[in-house]
Amino acid sequence: MNILSRYRLSLTAISLVVCPFVVSFLPLPQVVFGAEEQESRSDLAAQGTSDRKAEADRLFEQGNQQIDKYQFREAIKTLETAIELYRQSKDLAGTSNALRRLGIAYAELEEYKKAIALYNQALEIAQQIDNKDLQARAINNIGLVYASLKDYDNAISYHEQSLALVRQLGDKKGELRSLSNLADIYSSLGQYQKAIDYHQMSLVIAKQIGDLKNEGGSLNNLGAEYNAMGQFQKAIEYFQQSLAIRKQIGDRNGEAKSLNNLSAVYKELGQYQKALDYLQQSLAIAKQIGDRKAEGNSLGNIGALYIELGQFQKTIEYHQQSLVIKKQIGDRNGEGNSLFGLGVAYKELGQYQKALDYYQQALSIYKKNGNRNDEANSLNSFGSIYSNIGQYQKAIDYLQQSLAIYKQIGNRSGESHSLNELGSVHYELGQYQKALEYFQQSLAIRKQIGDLQGEGASLDNLGAVYNVFGQYQKAIDYHQQSLVIKKQIGDLKGESQSLGNLGYVYKELGQYQKAIDYHQLSLAIAKQIGDLSGEVKSLNNLGVGYSDIGQYQKAIDYHQLSLAISQQIGDVNGEGTSLNNLGSAFFKNGNLVAAEQSLHLGIQIHESLRSSSGNDTNKVSIFDNQARTYRLLQKVLIAQKQSNSALEIAERGRARALVELITSNLQSSDSNRQPNLLPPNIAEMQQIVKVQQSTLVEYSIIYDEFKIDGKQQGKESELYIWVISPNGQITFRSVDLKPLWQKQTTSLSELVENSRKGIGVSDRDSTGIKIVLNPEYRQQLRQEQSKYLRQLHQILIEPIADLLPTDPNARVVFMPQSALYLVPFAALQDKSEQYLIQKHTIAISPSIQVLSLTQQQRLVLPTASARSSQNILIAGNPIMPKVFVPGIDQPLRLDDLQGAQKEAIAVANTLKTTALTGNQATKKAVVQQMQSARIIHLATHGLLDDFKGLGVPGAIALAPDGNGSNNDGLLTADEILGMKLKAELVVLSACNTGRGKITGDGVIGLSRSLISAGVPSIIVSLWSVPDAPTAELMSDFYTLLEQNPDKAQALRQAMLKTMKTHPDPRDWSAFTLIGES
């Protein structure tokens, strides 16, 4: 199946601040706490008063020059000596001024507390001698510190006091300074029009007094505000005027800043070559005048520009150079920006863990510096990455933190960004109404503050939501509105994205030629502005478009172009997508050999990305996005009658992250053991099955695209089934799934869900809170039960029935996929209404390799008799915890399970031990005993939610420890994942313990966490289990296990026995054995 380059949500994540647009007329402070020892002053005392005054003045000027050269530590020593001399000569004005300049040096070193203390000393002396000019300067500097700390209320208050004093003095230059600094604050708050008003007042004064330097500064600042508002042409005009004045007066530092700012505008316009030319000029000036800070900024800006060009390795090189300089000059905030920029580059490369590491380093600096705005930016970026890797709750948590900070500091622009990002996460979650609400809130703020570029992005995102709703005309209207704005402000990159989004909507409408036309327009702009990453997306979309209309050679040509550019710029994700699409086009064009080659290369790319993606959750999420390539390659191989090779790919495409977890656990348990991480080949699979002496059945659901009502739609196409007999013989069968949706308007996944409903398994929701079904509705469902179970048997079992063992005690191990994990295999009925469990002994495994690894887990455990009471943990019906249910403000207490208590006591009696029940079964007590237990049996509620937002859903309800935490008493799947258990068997006799989030890596939940923690055999339930029959079944299971250590056979016999007294499948078929039997 083709991968369309994603619908381009305009996330407009807050990007790295590349260079300050705003000129501050006193150096802006930045953060780090430290101390400088004063040098001995004894040799100064002998000097005369006039000599001391002259020397103090000389040192004062020297200190100022050192500040200008960013030699802040040297300036501190020089100014401290000057202050001592001023004091000895009783020059209070000189002392005040030198204290203020010393404060500036500490502010530049980001030691804000020291800076404010020095400014206050300077202010006190200035007030003592009634020097209003010095008072105004000190007050202004205090305001600058508060602005850097994002304490905007205090900053405004101090700058307004300073403004009042300079106006009282008639000091036009001072008035200009205070007006400009007030404008800076309102700009930071996203109040751009108010900032413009202040800068205009500042500009008028500069012109009145003939101050060309500050006139250039005011023009530059006006350009910055219009750039922030997305009015790019206006911004360019002001920056050009500023540049002309700075060149005229020889202000090289100011010239470099204007060039930097012009570059930033052209970057926003997508005119990347022009932007790069301006940055290179700026960098050259910074090097010429020895301005290391400006040099570091320009290098960082070039790095950020290469992100837009899709040249990520170049981005990394420039940010690394920038980082070196910023470390050398002690620019901690700049260091944070460089680290942040490196995080952005690695995110684009798909190396998410590395990106998170760099973001974390940047965040630590911002927090230490008290830089709340950049802290919020970093939190936003964390949210973006966690959304990319499917950890949506974690993403939401970070974005909510970010939103809170923006609101707290009054940054309306940042607030709109966070709302927009929250909308995008809910969009990915499929919560489209909530996404719509967030996008609408973001749009309202952007309109209010005049942020045209942001407004265009929000309109595009609203279009994306309406596209999902199937309201295509409304989607088109929003994208067209966005397109108008982007054209109006000259945002070429944004224009390209909106055109691409329109193409996507017309594809959904089945108007493929129109979709192609829009993607062609999008491509033309991407080429015009040198946006290679955008070219890759447009070329891929054009390839998909031509494939949709059957022009496969043209599709191949576009995908090959996309592939070449992806490889050129190091876009590994884009390379993987292009190879998948190329393989699909070759397949449809009948070139099976080329399709196979492309897809093999695509899988190699995918696996390299997974290996560098960090933790387990990241790997699972990334694999979910790559699974279609594995499925497509299976189709290609089957078309070439290479069914064994297709089985290798099917096995290679499942449970890879779980294999890594189990392997790591085995190596930590036995350093001499080196289990094979590589997916098994056919010979190794045959060896595994001979060791297992079981019949293995592996399923793979294949999808394809079909034209329905004039539109291409992805549908289930075939079910591939491989059966490996104990002698190693491999047989392939396939089932046509198309009649399910063509004739019955259903699908295999819907059939599975209906079979569960027919059994009546929806008695509890994911939180375990009781739901009472209408009796008539339940009866109606049960009447459908046999129909669905027979139909599933017809699809899953009948095609291979002749290959399954005739001995009912011989094990059959199923390797399901997707919705098949929820199939109650034991309850499937043949035409004679015999249940599958009556004919076969059944177990489940996520993959053939996992089955082998669970056996190896069993071998490293100590052996013991099942009758031994030593190290057996039984817990049932604990005092139930309260849980927080989504959508309900107050926590709800789970229902007591009296039947579970009876079950636990009965099982404990069978195993000659004592059960933990009621308030004894606390989470702390159970977890403590789990560490050494050989058998663990927990009879309590199982829950499905991801309570920690870590991408690992599922929890077991235990008695609260009384620590006051939310959901106290819940043992989550994520917590189990981190354990090292010695149990040979865990039975979770609770509702829904076998369920979870279904992924390409299997079911992410309690069972997977237990296998990863070292447990070889797990019995879990697929639905809410009735208490009485479960107690009976479990007692029988353990009694039978004493007689026969084969867990699968013991479970089968217990089911058959329970079936006699409780014939309803709901009462006996919920439990399934996962792993080693």
LUMGUSE-492795 format. One record per residue (C-alpha): x, y, z. Coordinates in steps of 0.1 Angstrom, whole numbers, plus 5000, padded with zeros to 4 digits. Layout:
<badrens>
XYZ ...
</badrens>
This chain:
<badrens>
500050005000 501350354992 502350585019 501050935011 503351195026 501351305057 498551555055 500551865064 499151985097 500652325102 502052265137 504152585136 506052455166 508052735181 511352725164 514852805178 515253175184 518053245160 519053605168 517453885188 515654115165 515354385190 518154635198 518454705235 520355025243 521754875275 523054515273 520254265280 521054045310 521253655307 521653385337 524353175359 525153215396 528753255408 531053485427 534253675420 536853745447 537954105450 541654175446 543554345473 543154725472 545954815497 548254965470 545555205461 545155385494 548455575490 547255755458 546056115460 542356195455 542856345420 545056065410 542555805423 539755985404 541755985372 542655615376 539055525384 537855705352 540455515332 539455185347 535755265342 536355315304 538454995303 535654795320 533154935295 535454825266 535754475281 531954445284 531654545247 534154265239 532154015260 535153985285 532753995314 534953835341 537754075332 535354365333 534154265368 537754285382 538354615364 535154775376 535554655412 538854835413 537255145398 534555135424 537055115452 538955425438 535655625433 534755555469 538155655482 537955975462 534356025475 532956045439 529455925445 528255975410 531255775396 530555505422 526855475412 527655465375 530455205380 528154985402 525554995375 528054895348 529254615372 525654495374 525554485336 528654255335 526954015360 523754035341 525553935309 526953635329 523253565338 523953615375 520653815379 520553825417 523953995419 523054225390 519854345408 521654395441 524254615423 521654815404 519854885437 523055005453 523655235423 520055355426 520355425463 523455635458 521855825428 518855905450 521156015478 522856275456 519556345438 520956255403 517856175384 519756075352 521655795372 518355705389 516655655355 519555445342 519655215372 515855175372 515955095335 518654825341 516454665368 513654655343 515854485318 516754215343 513054145350 512354135313 515053865309 513453675338 510153705319 508653885349 506954135326 504754305352 507854415372 509754495340 506954725327 506654895361 510454985362 510655095326 507555325331 509355475362 512455525341 510455685313 508755935337 512156045351 513856095317 510756295305 510956505336 514656575328 513856635291 516356355283 515256255248 517955985244 516855835277 513155855266 514055685234 515755405254 512855345278 510255355250 512255095230 512554865261 508854885268 508254795232 510454495236 508354365265 505054415246 506654225217 507553935240 503953935252 502753905216 501154245218 502754355185 500654655177 501454805211 505154735205 504954905171 503355215188 506255245212 508855185185 507255455163 507555705193 511155605197 511855655160 510256005160 512556105189 515655955172 514956155140 514256475161 517656465178 519556345147 520556015164 521255795134 522355495154 519155475174 517155565143 518655255127 517855055159 514155175159 513755085122 515254745129 512854685158 509854785137 510954535112 511054265139 507454335149 506154325114 508053995109 506453855140 503053955126 503753775094 503854105074 507054015057 507254275030 506854555055 509454385077 511954375048 511354745041 512254845077 515254615079 516554755046 516255115059 517955015091 520754845072 521355155050 521755375080 524055135098 526255115067 526255495064 527455545100 529855255100 528055055126 529354715117 527754535146 524354685138 524954605101 525454235110 522254235130 520254385102 521654125078 520753855103 517253985105 516754015068 517853655066 515153555091 512453715070 513553555038 513653225057 510053275067 509253355030 510953025020 513553215000 516353005015 519253094992 518653464998 518453405035 521653205034 523453485015 522453745042 523653515069 526953455053 527453835050 526553865087 528953595097 531753755077 531254085095 531153915130 534453745122 536054075109 535154275140 535853985164 532353975178 532353605190 528753625203 527453745169 529553485152 528053205173 524553345166 525153355128 526452995128 523352885148 521153065123 522752895093 522252565111 518552645116 518252745079 519652415068 516752245087 514352415063 516452295033 516351945047 520151925050 520251795085 523951695087 524852045077 522452165104 524351955130 527752085118 526852455122 525052405155 528152225168 530352515158 527952755174 527952555206 531752555208 531752945207 528952985231 530652765256 533952955251 532353295258 530153175286 526853245268 524752995287 521453085271 523053075237 524452735246 520952625254 519752745220 522552555202 521652235221 518052295212 518952335176 520752005176 517651845191 515651975162 518051825137 518051485153 514251495156 514051555118 516551265113 514151035133 516750985161 514151075187 516150965218 519151175208 516751465201 515251425236 518651425252 519651755235 516251905244 516751795280 520151965282 518752285268 515752275292 518152235321 519952555311 516752745306 515352645339 518652725357 518653065340 515053135349 514253165312 510553085313 509853155277 512552925264 511552665290 508052675276 509552645240 511452335251 508452175267 506552235235 509252045216 509151755241 505451735234 506051735197 508451435199 506251235222 503451285198 505551165169 506450845187 502850785198 503150865235 500251095233 499451135270 503051235277 502851475248 499751635262 501351665297 504351855283 502152075262 499852165291 502952265311 504052475282 500652635279 500552715316 503952895315 502953095284 499753205302 501653285334 504153515316 501453655293 502953535260 499953525238 501853405208 503353115227 499853035241 498553005205 501452775196 500752545225 497052535218 497852455182 500152165192 497552025216 495152025187 497551835166 498051565194 494251515197 494151495159 496651205160 494551045188 491551055165 489851295190 488851535162 486251735180 488751825207 491351895181 488852135164 488352315197 492052365203 492652485167 489752735170 491152875203 494652905186 493053085156 491153335178 494353435196 496353465164 493653685149 493553895180 497353965181 497654005143 499753695137 498953635100 501353355095 499953175126 496453245114 497153075081 498552775099 495452745121 493152765091 495052485075 494752265106 490952335107 490852225071 492551895081 489951825107 487051895084 488651665059 488651385084 484951465092 484251405055 483151775052 485351815021 483952145009 484552305043 488052155044 488752315009 487352655021 489752655051 492752555030 491852825005 491553095032 494952985045 496352995009 495153355004 496853465036 500153295027 500153454993 499253785009 502253775032 504553615007 505053295027 506053064999 506752755020 503352795037 501752835003 503352514991 501952335022 498452465017 498552354980 499652014991 496751995017 494352084990 495751804969 495151564997 491451675000 490851624963 492451274966 489951194993 487151314970 488451084943 489351374920 492851244914 493751474885 492951774905 494951634934 497851594910 497551954898 497752084933 500751874942 502451994910 501952354921 503252264956 506352104940 507052404918 507252634948 509352384968 511852384939 511752754935 512652814972 515152524974 513052335000 514451984994 512351835022 509251985007 510251844973 510451494987 506951525001 505451664969 507251414947 505951124969 502451264967 502651294929 503850934927 500850824948 498551034926 499750884894 499550534910 495850614918 495050674881 497050364870 500050554855 502550334873 505650414853 505050784860 504550704897 507850514896 509650814881 508451044908 509250804936 512750764922 513251134922 511951154958 514350874968 517351044952 516651374971 516051195004 519351025001 521051344991 519951535021 520151245046 516351235052 516150875064 512450885071 511751025036 514050755021 512050475038 508750625026 510050664990 511350304990 507950175002 506050374976 508550274949 508049904958 504349944956 504550114922 506849844909 504449574922 501449734905 503449774873 504349404874 508049434881 508149194911 511949174913 512449554914 509549574940 511249314962 514549494960 513049834969 511049694998 514049505012 516049835012 513050005028 513049755056 516749795062 516150175066 513250115090 515349875111 518150125113 515750395125 514350165152 517750065165 518550435172 515150525185 515850475222 513450305245 510950025240 507950255236 509650455209 510550135190 506950005192 505550335179 508050365150 507350005140 503650075138 504350335111 506550095092 504449775093 502949835058 506349785042 506549435057 503049345046 503649465011 506849265008 504948955018 502549014990 505349054965 507048734976 503848534976 503248664940 506548504932 505548184949 508248234976 505948155006 508848055029 510648385022 507348565029 507148375063 510648505072 509348865065 506148805084 508248695114 510748975109 507849225110 506449135144 507349165181 510849295174 510949535204 509649255227 512449025214 515049285224 513549315259 513448945265 517048905251 518249175274 516549005304 518148665295 521548815292 521248985326 520048655342 522948455327 525948635313 527048315295 523848305275 523848495242 520448465226 520148555190 518648905184 518248855146 514948735133 514948365126 515348225091 513447915079 516047665092 515947825126 512147825127 512147455118 514647395147 512447585171 509347385162 511247055166 512347165201 508847285210 507146965195 504147185188 502347285156 502847655150 500247865131 501248215120 498648465106 499248775086 496449015075 497149175041 495649495030 495249644995 493749954978 490449914960 488450164940 485050204957 482550464946 485350614924 487750644954 490850444964 490250284998 492450055019 490649735027 491549385041 492449175011 493848835022 494748635052 498048455049 498448145071 501647935076 501547605095 504847455107 504447095117 506546935145 508646765118 509547105104 507347085073 505947435063 502647475045 501247805032 497547875028 495648195020 492048305026 490248565005 488948835028 487349055002 483848895004 483649015040 483349375029 482149324994 479149105003 478649125041 479649495046 481949385075 485649305080 487749055099 488349295127 484549375129 483849005129 486148955159 484549235178 481049105170 482048755182 483148905215 479849105218 477948785210 479648615239 478648915260 482049035270 481349415273 480149395309 482849625322 484549925306 488249985307 488150105343 486349805357 483250005365 480049785361 477949845331 474549685330 473349575296 469649565286 468649195291 466849195257 470049325240 472149065257 469848785246 470048925210 473848925212 473948565224 471748455196 474448575172 477248415192 477348075174 477148245140 480148465146 482248185163 481547955133 482448215108 485748285125 486447915126 485647905089 488248175082 490948095107 490847715112 489047535083 491647625057 494347455078 492247195097 493946915077 497347025089 496547035126 497246745149 494646475155 495846415190 493946665213 496846675237 499246785210 499847165213 498947415187 500547755192 498848045173 500748365163 497948615158 498148965143 496149285149 492549215159 493248835159 494848885194 491248925207 489948605192 488748355217 490448065199 489147805225 485547895217 485647885179 483147635166 483247405136 480247305115 479347025139 479347295167 482447145184 484647395201 488247415191 489447345227 487647015225 489946905196 493247085204 495447205232 495947575225 498547845234 499448185220 502648365212 503348705196 505948535173 507948215167 511048385181 509248495212 508048145218 511648015216 512848295240 510148215266 511347865266 514847985272 513448205301 511947885316 515347715314 517147985335 514647955363 515147715393 513047405391 510547325419 507447105425 504147275418 502947145452 505547335471 504147625491 507447805491 507448125471 503848115459 501948445458 498148435458 496148755461 492448815456 489749075461 491949335477 490349645493 489549815460 491350135450 489750455437 490650525401 490350845380 488150785350 488451015320 485651255319 484751225356 486151465381 486051255412 487750915415 485450605416 486050305438 486149975419 483549705428 484449435453 484849085439 483648835465 483948555440 487648645434 488248615472 486748265472 488848175442 492048295458 491348105490 490447785470 493647815449 495747885480 494347565496 495147365465 498747495466 499047465504 499647835510 497848135523 496148405501 496448775506 492948925506 491249255516 493649505532 496449255533 496749265495 498349605493 500349705463 503549725484 503049375499 502249215465 505149385447 507549275475 506448905472 506448915434 510248965433 510848605446 507648425438 507748115416 503948115410 501848435411 498048425410 496148755411 492348755413 491249115410 490249375385 492349435354 492149785338 492949895303 493950255306 497450405303 497450555338 500950705336 500750825300 503950635291 502450435262 502150115282 498450065291 497049825317 496949795354 496149545382 493949665410 495449605445 494749755479 496050115483 499250175503 497750495517 500450715502 497850965489 498950945453 496550945424 495350585416 497050455447 496850075446 497250035409 500149815397 500649935362 502049745332 504850005330 505949935365 505949555358 508049625327 510849745350 510849435373 513049125372 510748835381 511648475389 508148335384 507648035361 503848115359 501748425364 497948395363 496048715360 492548605369 491048945363 488949105337 490749225305 494249125316 495048995281 494049315264 495849635258 497049845229 497349635198 500449715178 502849555153 504749445183 501849255198 499449355226 501149635246 499849575281 500149345312 501049025294 503849175274 505249355305 505349025324 507048835295 509649125293 510149095331 511248735327 508048525331 507948245305 504248145310 501248385315 497548305317 495348615310 491748685303 490248845271 487248985289 485549045322 485448705338 482348585358 483448505394 481848165401 482947975370 486348135372 486948015408 485947665397 488147675365 491247795384 490947545412 490747265386 493647415367 496047395396 494847055406 495446925371 498847115370 499946905399 499246595379 500746725346 503247015345 502147105309 500247425315 498447435281 497047085287 496047165323 494247475311 492447275284 491247015308 490047275333 488147445305 486547115294 485547045330 484047395336 482247365303 480147085316 478647295345 478847635327 478347565290 478247935280 481648025263 481648345283 482148145315 485047925304 486848045273 488248385284 491548255295 494548205272 498048085278 500748305264 504348175260 505947855272 503547575281 
</badrens>
